[in-house]
Amino acid sequence: MVIVGGVAMVQPTLAAFMSQDSEINNFKTGDVNIEVEENFDDKCSDFSTACTKEVWIKNQSFQTDAVIRVALVPYWQLSNGSAWAGDVSSSVIELNFSNSKKWVDGGDGYYYYNEVVEAGQPTEQLLSSVKINIPSGLEERYDGKTLVVDVKAEAVQPTMAAVDEVWPNLPTTIRTMIDNMDGVQ
C-alpha cells in the first residue's frame, strides 16, 4: 500500500481595491424679498384729473434675483375704512400705465415683468397715475368715499421649478416668456 500524502499550504492573499472621493456641495437658500415703491400725490383731491401714482417694485434681496408679477386691485372705502361697493370697472377707474415695454399684461389679473430683476435692483415703472370718471348724476353717491388701488406684488426665484410650484396655472404665453428670460434656470 502506498500512501501519498501531501500538504498544501494556501496562504490567503487579500487584494482590495479602494477608491475614495469627497464632494462638497454649497447650497444657497433663496431669500426673495421685494417691496412695492411708489410716488403718490396724497394731496390730490380732484380725481377728474389724473393723480400721480407712480409704482415700481424693488428686489430687496441681497443675493437672489427674482421673477416678479403684480396685481392692481382697486376698491372703494367709506370714511371709517370699511368696504363700499362702488364701481371699479375701467370705465370709472382709469389706471394709466407707464410707457415701459417691460411689463406684460398676462390676461390673468397680473402684470409680469419680462426680465429677471437682479438682487438690489428695481423694475421699471408700471403705473403712472389714476383717474376717476364718476358717471354724471352719481357724483353725490361717491362723495366722501375713498378709492384705494392695492398693489399686490409677488416674486419667485428665477427657476422654472420655483415658478411652476408657486404659480402653477400660468397662461402658456407667460410661462414661455419666463422660461425664455435670461437668468432663468
CORBEL-V637263 format. One record per residue. N is the residue number from 0. RES is the residue in one small letter. PHI is phi in degrees with one decimal (NA if undefined). PSI is psi in radians with two decimals (* if undefined). D_CENTER is the distance of its C-alpha to the mean C-alpha in whole Angstrom. Layout:
n res phi psi d_center
N RES PHI PSI D_CENTER
N RES PHI PSI D_CENTER
This chain:
n res phi psi d_center
0 m NA 2.40 98
1 v -116.7 2.26 96
2 i -111.6 2.16 93
3 v -108.8 2.18 90
4 g -126.3 2.54 88
5 g -148.9 2.55 85
6 v -121.0 2.17 82
7 a -107.9 2.23 79
8 m -104.9 2.20 77
9 v -114.2 2.13 73
10 q -103.1 2.12 71
11 p -64.6 2.44 67
12 t -116.2 2.30 65
13 l -110.4 2.06 61
14 a -115.3 2.04 59
15 a -118.3 2.27 55
16 f -106.7 2.16 53
17 m -131.8 2.42 50
18 s -135.0 2.46 46
19 q -135.2 2.47 44
20 d -144.6 2.64 40
21 s -136.0 2.42 38
22 e -133.8 2.29 34
23 i -108.0 2.15 32
24 n -108.5 2.16 28
25 n -103.9 2.12 25
26 f -110.1 2.36 22
27 k -97.8 2.34 19
28 t -83.0 2.57 17
29 g -80.3 2.30 13
30 d -132.3 1.40 13
31 v -89.8 2.11 9
32 n -137.8 1.98 10
33 i -118.6 2.84 8
34 e -141.7 2.37 11
35 v -79.0 2.22 11
36 e -118.5 2.48 14
37 e -151.1 2.72 17
38 n -117.9 1.88 21
39 f -123.1 2.26 22
40 d -84.8 1.56 26
41 d -74.8 -0.08 27
42 k -93.1 -0.10 30
43 c -70.1 2.07 30
44 s -117.9 -0.22 32
45 d -99.4 1.55 33
46 f -77.3 -0.01 30
47 s -73.1 -0.25 32
48 t -109.3 2.75 31
49 a -69.3 2.25 28
50 c -101.1 2.37 26
51 t -59.7 2.22 24
52 k -149.3 1.45 20
53 e -87.4 2.19 18
54 v -127.7 2.32 15
55 w -146.8 2.94 12
56 i -118.5 2.41 10
57 k -113.9 2.31 11
58 n -81.4 1.82 10
59 q -83.9 -0.03 12
60 s -63.8 2.60 13
61 f -82.6 -0.60 16
62 q -128.7 -0.34 16
63 t -100.1 2.16 12
64 d -73.0 2.93 11
65 a -146.9 2.63 7
66 v -102.6 2.28 5
67 i -124.7 2.47 3
68 r -136.4 2.74 4
69 v -138.9 2.40 7
70 a -111.8 2.37 10
71 l -107.2 2.04 13
72 v -120.1 1.75 16
73 p -84.0 2.50 19
74 y -156.4 2.83 22
75 w -104.8 2.61 26
76 q -131.2 2.62 27
77 l -80.7 2.98 31
78 s -62.1 -0.41 32
79 n -86.3 0.04 32
80 g 92.2 -0.12 28
81 s -79.7 2.74 29
82 a -67.0 2.56 27
83 w -132.4 2.36 29
84 a -82.9 1.05 29
85 g -82.7 2.90 29
86 d -72.3 2.18 28
87 v -113.4 0.27 24
88 s -68.3 2.84 25
89 s -68.3 -0.25 24
90 s -76.1 -0.39 28
91 v -102.5 -0.76 28
92 i -108.6 2.02 25
93 e -102.8 1.89 24
94 l -90.6 2.04 20
95 n -98.3 1.99 21
96 f -85.0 2.71 18
97 s -70.0 3.07 19
98 n -88.1 0.16 20
99 s -62.9 2.38 17
100 k -93.0 0.04 17
101 k -90.1 -0.18 14
102 w -100.3 2.31 12
103 v -121.9 2.24 13
104 d -74.1 2.03 14
105 g -78.2 -0.18 13
106 g 73.8 0.12 16
107 d -120.2 0.32 14
108 g 93.0 -0.01 13
109 y -123.1 2.66 10
110 y -110.7 2.27 10
111 y -109.8 2.35 8
112 y -80.0 2.25 8
113 n -89.1 0.31 11
114 e -137.7 2.66 11
115 v -69.1 2.33 10
116 v -96.2 2.05 10
117 e -67.3 2.68 12
118 a -54.1 2.33 13
119 g 81.4 -0.01 15
120 q -108.9 2.68 14
121 p -95.1 2.83 13
122 t -80.8 3.03 11
123 e -75.4 2.86 14
124 q -63.4 2.39 15
125 l -95.8 -0.93 14
126 l -113.3 2.52 16
127 s -114.9 -0.59 20
128 s -162.6 2.95 22
129 v -131.7 2.43 23
130 k -132.5 2.45 26
131 i -108.3 2.25 28
132 n -116.1 1.44 31
133 i -74.7 2.22 33
134 p -58.4 2.52 35
135 s -55.8 2.33 39
136 g 92.6 -0.17 41
137 l -110.6 0.14 38
138 e -57.5 -0.73 37
139 e -63.8 -0.64 39
140 r -63.0 -0.60 37
141 y -90.7 -0.12 34
142 d -60.3 2.29 36
143 g 83.0 -0.03 34
144 k -91.4 2.72 31
145 t -119.1 2.29 28
146 l -90.3 2.27 25
147 v -115.5 2.30 21
148 v -113.1 1.77 18
149 d -81.5 2.22 15
150 v -103.2 1.90 12
151 k -105.9 1.87 9
152 a -104.7 2.49 6
153 e -132.8 2.59 3
154 a -142.0 2.69 2
155 v -144.3 2.70 5
156 q -59.0 2.60 8
157 p -81.4 1.09 10
158 t -130.5 2.54 12
159 m -66.1 -0.53 13
160 a -61.8 -0.77 14
161 a -67.9 -0.75 11
162 v -59.5 -0.84 9
163 d -65.0 -0.58 12
164 e -74.6 -0.77 13
165 v -83.4 -0.64 9
166 w -122.0 1.27 9
167 p -70.4 -0.36 13
168 n -114.4 0.75 14
169 l -66.4 2.54 12
170 p -58.5 2.52 15
171 t -55.4 -0.73 17
172 t -64.6 -0.64 16
173 i -71.7 -0.75 12
174 r -60.6 -0.74 13
175 t -64.1 -0.74 16
176 m -58.8 -0.83 14
177 i -63.9 -0.77 11
178 d -60.3 -0.52 14
179 n -92.4 0.02 16
180 m -70.1 2.47 14
181 d -63.0 2.32 16
182 g 96.6 -0.12 15
183 v -91.8 2.28 13
184 q -99.0 * 16
